[in-house]
Amino acid sequence: MDLPFRLLNVFSIEGDPFSGNPLAVLTDAGGLSDAEMQSWARQFNLSETAFVTSHDGAGRASARIFTPGHEMPFAGHPTLGTAAVIASLASAPLDEVTLTVPAGDIPVTRLGAGWSLTAPVATTRAVTSSQADLAAGLGVDPHVVVRSDALWVGAGVEQLIVRVDSVAGVRACRPDAVAMAEHMTSPGRPPHVYVWAWTGPRSIEARLFYTQDGAVHEDPATGSACANLGAWLVHQGSRDVSVDVSQGTAVGRPSVLLLEIDPEGTVHVGGRVEHVGSGTCVARDVPVSDGTGA
């Protein structure tokens, strides 16, 4: 069984071919089992791999999104990258795509050289961890953390949103996996924490940390977390604003995410999408690993 795929950089910067968050999209994955999708995501070993399970050629498609360790109900850069691929597969030019993922239907529209998604309506819940707990998880001094407005936010996928007092605080983070697991864990999922600070009236620098197999990883550009940040801003009363969010410099993949909150408080996340390459995987009838290495 041949499995065609596309490689893309999402939230990339014009003129920098190795910016943005890399993504693999398998375009004909409807015949794969859950375990096979997980194994292919582990094979690509990117932050996420998207699997198109169906598309109608006219802008509607269904997809699944996997990290190397688990499935995601929604993720931003796979949604934008998959929308770009679906548009390229259509028989006529498309400026709008609706992508169905486990979190629901996500409308995506063309935005210049990229795409923009409309985020699901978010849920929020209070944070019970103390300022010292959050600081321990991030590996910073407690005074750096703005505990008063830390919030769990879920616009498709729940993450912990933590503001720090300066961009220096963002850059100083050296997270601790054990403290993250203790103080920054959403039920049923490994820790995901989005730390950020204002760098100007309409600009933010952010980093997303998560754990996998007991180790801390950092994502180059996180559309779902940017959507949650937008929902956080809506929770604080923001409307009709646009913000440029910088991410990924610390891991050598500088990225820019375009966050927009419309007058009604709906959150949109967009960015540049660049095609990098394409190819074909050869799927053989072999036992699928359970990932334990046993």
N, C-alpha and C positions, 0 to 999 in steps of 0.2 A: 504494500500500500504506500503510494507516494503522498507526501504531505507538503504542499507548497507553502512557503512562508515569505514574509517581508520583514526587513529590518528597518527601523526608523529611529530618529532622535526627536523627542517631544519636549517642548518648552526650550528649544534650542535658540541660539543667538546667531543672527545673520553674520556670515563671514567666518564663523568658528565651526568647522566641520565636526569637532568632537565635543560639542556642548550639548546640553539637554540630557534627558533621561532616556537611555536606550530601551528599545522595545522590540520584541519579536511578535508577529501576528501570524498564526497559522490559519490560512484562509479557507480550508476545507476540512474542518475537524469534527463534523457531525457524527462520524463513525467511531470516535474515540471514547473510551470509558473514562470515568473520573480518575481512576488510577493511572491510566495512560497519559492523560493530560498532566497530572501531577509529575509523572516521570519526565515528560518532555520539558516541562517548566524547569525541573531540576537539571536537565541536560543543557538548556540554554543558560541557566544560572544568572539570569537578569533579575532585577527587582520584581518585575512581573512579565508574564507571557500571556498573550490573549489568544483565545481559540474561537474562531467564528464557526458556530454550529449550524447556522442557516442564514441566508439572505435572499431577498426577492429581486435583486437587481434594480430596484427602484428607490432604495433609501431606507429600507427596514431590514434589520439584522438582529440576530441573537448571538451572544458571546458569553464565554466564561473567562475568568481572570484568575491566574494562579501565580503565587510567589513560588520560589523553590521549596517552600515548606507547607503551604496551605492555600486554600482557595479564598479569594476576596469577593465579597458581594458587590463591591464597586471600587473602582480606582480611577483616578483622573487621567493620568497619562496614557494608560491603555485604552480608555474611552476615546480620547482625542485621536490617538494613533489608529485605532481600529476604524473610526469614522472616516479618516483619510483613505484608508485602504478600501473600505466599502465603496466610497465615492469613485475610486479608481477602477473598481470592478463593474460599475454600472454601465449600461448601454448608452446613456446620455449624461451630460454633465450634471452634477448634483451640488447644491449648496446647502442642503439640509439632510441629515441622517437621524433616524431614531434607533438607538441601540438598546436592546433589551438585555439586561444583566440581572443576576439574582436580586439586586436591590430594587429593580423596577425598570421602567422605560426612561431613558435619558435622551432628551433632545440635544442635538449637536448641530451647530451652524458654522459655515465657512467664515473665516475671519482673516482676510488678506492672504498671507502665506501660511495660515494655520487654521485652527478650529477653536470653537468655544462651546462649552457645555453648560446646560442649565442644571444646577445642582438640585438634588432632592430636598424636600423640606426637612430641616434638621430637628433633632431632639437635643435637649441639654439636661445635664444633671450636675449636682454639686460635687465638689471635690472634698474628700474627707482627710486627705493627707495634709500634714502640717507644712509650713514653709521649710522647716529643716528637713523633712522627708523629701520634698520635691528637690531641694538643693542637693541632697545626698544622691538622688537618682541622676541628676544632671552633672554632678561633680563640680559644683560651683559653691561659692560662699552664700550662706542663707540670705544675706541682705540683697543679693542680686535678683532674687526671685520676687515677683509681684504676686504674692499669694492671694491678695484680695479678689482678683478677677480670674484666677485659674478656673477652668471649666471643662467638664467632659462634654464634647459635642459630637453628634453623629448625623452627618448629611450623607447617608449611604453606608458609612463605616465610622464607628466611634473611635475618637482619638482624644488624648488629653492635650488641651491647648494651654500653654504656659507662657506668659509674657515675662520678659526680664527687663531690667532697668536701662539697658543700653546695648548697642550692637557689640560692644566689647564683651558683654555678658554672653551673647549668643556665641561668639567666637571662642570664648573660654570654656565652653562645655566639654567635659570629659566624662561621659556617662558611665555609670556602674551597673552592670547587668543584674546583680543581685538586688541592689536597692531599687532598680526599675521594676523588677518582678514583684517586689514587696509593696511598692507604693504607687505604681503607675500602670496597673493591669486592669483592663476591661474584662468583664466576665466572659470566659470562653475563648479569649484571644491573648496572644503574647502582648507585651507592652508596646504601645505606640505613643510617643510624645512629640508634640510640635512646639518648639521653643522659638520665640520671635521677639523682635524689637523694632520700633519705628526708626527709620534712618532719615526721614524727611516728612513733610506734610502728607505726601501721597506715595511714600515708598517704605518698604519693609524688608528686613533681612531675616531669614528663617532657616531652621534646620529640623529635619525629621529623624528621630532615632527610634529603632525598634530592636527587639531581640529575636534571634533565631538560633536554635540549638545551643542556648546558653551564652551566646556571644552578642555584643552590641554591633549593629550595622547602622549605616547612615544612608538615607535615600537622596539621590541627586536633585529630584524635583517631584513634589508630591501634590498632585491635583486634588485628591480627596481631602488632604489636610488644608490646602488653600481654600477649598469650599467650606470646610469647618471653620477656618479663620473668618471667612466672610459671614458665616452664621453667627460667630462670636461677635463680630462688629455689629450685625443686626441686633443681637441681644443687647448691645450697649447703646442702641438707638441710631446707628448709622443708616442713611438712605442716600441714594443717588450719588454714589462716590465710585471712583476708580483708583486702584492702587497697583503699583508695580511691586511684585514680590521677587526678591533675589534669593536663590538657593543653590547649593551644589558646589560652591567654590572650594569648600573644605575637602571635598573628595575628587577634585580635579575635573568636575563636570559643571561649569557655571551655567546657570539656567535662569530664565525670566518667565514668571507666571503673571498673567494679566487678570486681576481680580476686579470684578465689577458688581456693584450692588445697585439695582435699579430703584426707581422711586417707590415701588411697591414692596421692596425688601427682598426680592428674589435675587439669588446669588448666581453669578456666572463666572466661570474660570476658563481662560483661553491661553493660547500660546502657539508659537511657531511649530510646525511639523515638517520634518525633512526626511525624505526617503534616502536610505543609506545603501540598501542592497536587497537581493532576493535570492531564493534558492529552493531546494527541495530536500526534505528529510525522507529517509527510507525507513518505514515502520515494518519491523519483522515480527513474526509470531514467536516472541520469547517471553519468559516469565518477567513480570513487572516487579521491580524492587519496591519494598515497603519503606525504603529510606533509612532503615536502621543500621545497614552495613553488616547485618548478621548473615 
